[in-house]
């Protein structure tokens, strides 16, 4: 699930951490 665009889902955010949101 590479749905990093336009923004990462709530699940991805917690799984990858806040680093994903910063990038």
C-alpha positions in Angstrom: 0.0 0.0 0.0 2.1 2.9 -1.3 -0.6 5.5 -0.7 1.8 8.1 0.6 0.0 10.6 -1.6 -1.4 12.9 -1.0 -1.0 11.9 2.7 -0.4 8.7 4.6 -3.4 7.0 6.3 -3.7 6.8 10.1 -2.6 3.2 10.1 0.5 3.9 8.0 1.4 6.9 10.2 1.5 4.7 13.4 3.3 1.8 11.6 6.0 3.9 10.0 6.1 6.6 12.7 6.0 10.3 12.3 9.0 10.2 10.0 6.8 9.3 7.1 4.7 12.4 7.6 7.8 14.7 7.7 9.0 13.3 4.3 
